[in-house]
Amino acid sequence: MNKNNSIQPWLSVQNAAAAVSFYKNAFNATETYRLETPDGLVIKLSVNGAEFWISGNNDDKTINDKELQAENIRMILIVDDPESFFKKSIDAGATEIFPVGEEHGWKLGRIVDPFGLHWEIGHPVDAH
């Protein structure tokens, strides 16, 4: 097994700079890569080693003519302390979909970030 293999989501959003700021505040994300061009940003973020990419323009202009389908993509952020990440996300501007609770073998809650992306924050109950 190659330990370098991974799947890293790439999220295209409007106003990438604002999105990066949100994820830094909400998830304590750290920036590990940045490419700035006249057309926009490409940034790689890490949340305790869980990595994902953000790209988009530097303002509120639409990236493309496709509307974000919130249910098409849902991120799961697995953390030891979902309550603190959940609260920090709400404080940073996310909207609660459902609070952190235990169900179906998971302890998690769900938010939608200011960019329309849904995040479930939690961990499997059996793993902790």
SULQUI-V48637 format. One record per residue. N is the residue number from 1. RES is the residue in three letters. SS is DSSP state (2 for helix, 1 for strand, 0 for the rest). PSI is psi as a letter, one per 20 degrees, with the letter a starting at -180 (999 if undefined). OMEGA is omega in whole degrees, -180 to 180 (999 if undefined). Layout:
n=N res=RES ss=SS psi=PSI omega=OMEGA
n=N res=RES ss=SS psi=PSI omega=OMEGA
//
This chain:
n=1 res=MET ss=0 psi=p omega=179
n=2 res=ASN ss=0 psi=o omega=-178
n=3 res=LYS ss=0 psi=i omega=178
n=4 res=ASN ss=0 psi=i omega=179
n=5 res=ASN ss=0 psi=p omega=174
n=6 res=SER ss=0 psi=r omega=172
n=7 res=ILE ss=0 psi=p omega=-179
n=8 res=GLN ss=0 psi=o omega=180
n=9 res=PRO ss=0 psi=q omega=176
n=10 res=TRP ss=1 psi=o omega=-176
n=11 res=LEU ss=1 psi=p omega=176
n=12 res=SER ss=1 psi=p omega=-176
n=13 res=VAL ss=0 psi=r omega=169
n=14 res=GLN ss=0 psi=q omega=178
n=15 res=ASN ss=0 psi=m omega=-178
n=16 res=ALA ss=2 psi=h omega=-179
n=17 res=ALA ss=2 psi=g omega=178
n=18 res=ALA ss=2 psi=h omega=179
n=19 res=ALA ss=2 psi=g omega=180
n=20 res=VAL ss=2 psi=g omega=178
n=21 res=SER ss=2 psi=g omega=178
n=22 res=PHE ss=2 psi=g omega=-177
n=23 res=TYR ss=2 psi=h omega=175
n=24 res=LYS ss=2 psi=g omega=-179
n=25 res=ASN ss=2 psi=g omega=-174
n=26 res=ALA ss=2 psi=g omega=-172
n=27 res=PHE ss=2 psi=j omega=-174
n=28 res=ASN ss=0 psi=k omega=-179
n=29 res=ALA ss=0 psi=q omega=174
n=30 res=THR ss=1 psi=q omega=-179
n=31 res=GLU ss=1 psi=p omega=-179
n=32 res=THR ss=1 psi=i omega=178
n=33 res=TYR ss=1 psi=q omega=177
n=34 res=ARG ss=1 psi=p omega=173
n=35 res=LEU ss=1 psi=o omega=178
n=36 res=GLU ss=1 psi=p omega=176
n=37 res=THR ss=1 psi=r omega=176
n=38 res=PRO ss=0 psi=h omega=-179
n=39 res=ASP ss=0 psi=i omega=-179
n=40 res=GLY ss=1 psi=b omega=-175
n=41 res=LEU ss=1 psi=q omega=166
n=42 res=VAL ss=1 psi=p omega=-176
n=43 res=ILE ss=1 psi=p omega=175
n=44 res=LYS ss=1 psi=p omega=-180
n=45 res=LEU ss=1 psi=q omega=178
n=46 res=SER ss=1 psi=p omega=172
n=47 res=VAL ss=1 psi=n omega=-178
n=48 res=ASN ss=0 psi=l omega=177
n=49 res=GLY ss=0 psi=i omega=175
n=50 res=ALA ss=1 psi=o omega=-170
n=51 res=GLU ss=1 psi=q omega=174
n=52 res=PHE ss=1 psi=r omega=-175
n=53 res=TRP ss=1 psi=q omega=174
n=54 res=ILE ss=1 psi=p omega=172
n=55 res=SER ss=1 psi=q omega=178
n=56 res=GLY ss=1 psi=a omega=-179
n=57 res=ASN ss=0 psi=r omega=-177
n=58 res=ASN ss=0 psi=j omega=-179
n=59 res=ASP ss=0 psi=a omega=-176
n=60 res=ASP ss=0 psi=j omega=178
n=61 res=LYS ss=0 psi=q omega=180
n=62 res=THR ss=0 psi=p omega=178
n=63 res=ILE ss=0 psi=g omega=179
n=64 res=ASN ss=0 psi=a omega=-177
n=65 res=ASP ss=0 psi=j omega=178
n=66 res=LYS ss=0 psi=p omega=175
n=67 res=GLU ss=0 psi=q omega=177
n=68 res=LEU ss=0 psi=p omega=175
n=69 res=GLN ss=0 psi=o omega=-172
n=70 res=ALA ss=0 psi=h omega=-178
n=71 res=GLU ss=0 psi=i omega=180
n=72 res=ASN ss=0 psi=h omega=-179
n=73 res=ILE ss=0 psi=p omega=174
n=74 res=ARG ss=1 psi=p omega=-179
n=75 res=MET ss=1 psi=q omega=173
n=76 res=ILE ss=1 psi=o omega=178
n=77 res=LEU ss=1 psi=o omega=-177
n=78 res=ILE ss=1 psi=o omega=-178
n=79 res=VAL ss=0 psi=q omega=180
n=80 res=ASP ss=0 psi=h omega=-175
n=81 res=ASP ss=0 psi=m omega=-175
n=82 res=PRO ss=2 psi=h omega=-179
n=83 res=GLU ss=2 psi=g omega=-178
n=84 res=SER ss=2 psi=h omega=177
n=85 res=PHE ss=2 psi=g omega=-180
n=86 res=PHE ss=2 psi=g omega=-180
n=87 res=LYS ss=2 psi=g omega=-179
n=88 res=LYS ss=2 psi=h omega=178
n=89 res=SER ss=2 psi=g omega=178
n=90 res=ILE ss=2 psi=g omega=179
n=91 res=ASP ss=2 psi=h omega=-179
n=92 res=ALA ss=0 psi=i omega=176
n=93 res=GLY ss=0 psi=j omega=177
n=94 res=ALA ss=0 psi=r omega=177
n=95 res=THR ss=1 psi=p omega=180
n=96 res=GLU ss=1 psi=p omega=170
n=97 res=ILE ss=1 psi=g omega=169
n=98 res=PHE ss=1 psi=q omega=-175
n=99 res=PRO ss=1 psi=r omega=177
n=100 res=VAL ss=1 psi=p omega=178
n=101 res=GLY ss=1 psi=r omega=179
n=102 res=GLU ss=1 psi=p omega=179
n=103 res=GLU ss=1 psi=q omega=176
n=104 res=HIS ss=0 psi=k omega=177
n=105 res=GLY ss=0 psi=j omega=180
n=106 res=TRP ss=1 psi=q omega=168
n=107 res=LYS ss=1 psi=o omega=-178
n=108 res=LEU ss=1 psi=r omega=173
n=109 res=GLY ss=1 psi=r omega=-177
n=110 res=ARG ss=1 psi=p omega=177
n=111 res=ILE ss=1 psi=r omega=167
n=112 res=VAL ss=1 psi=p omega=-178
n=113 res=ASP ss=0 psi=r omega=-178
n=114 res=PRO ss=0 psi=i omega=-177
n=115 res=PHE ss=0 psi=j omega=175
n=116 res=GLY ss=0 psi=j omega=-179
n=117 res=LEU ss=0 psi=p omega=-179
n=118 res=HIS ss=1 psi=p omega=-180
n=119 res=TRP ss=1 psi=p omega=169
n=120 res=GLU ss=1 psi=p omega=-174
n=121 res=ILE ss=1 psi=o omega=180
n=122 res=GLY ss=1 psi=b omega=180
n=123 res=HIS ss=1 psi=q omega=174
n=124 res=PRO ss=1 psi=p omega=-179
n=125 res=VAL ss=2 psi=h omega=-178
n=126 res=ASP ss=2 psi=h omega=-177
n=127 res=ALA ss=2 psi=i omega=-176
n=128 res=HIS ss=0 psi=999 omega=999
//
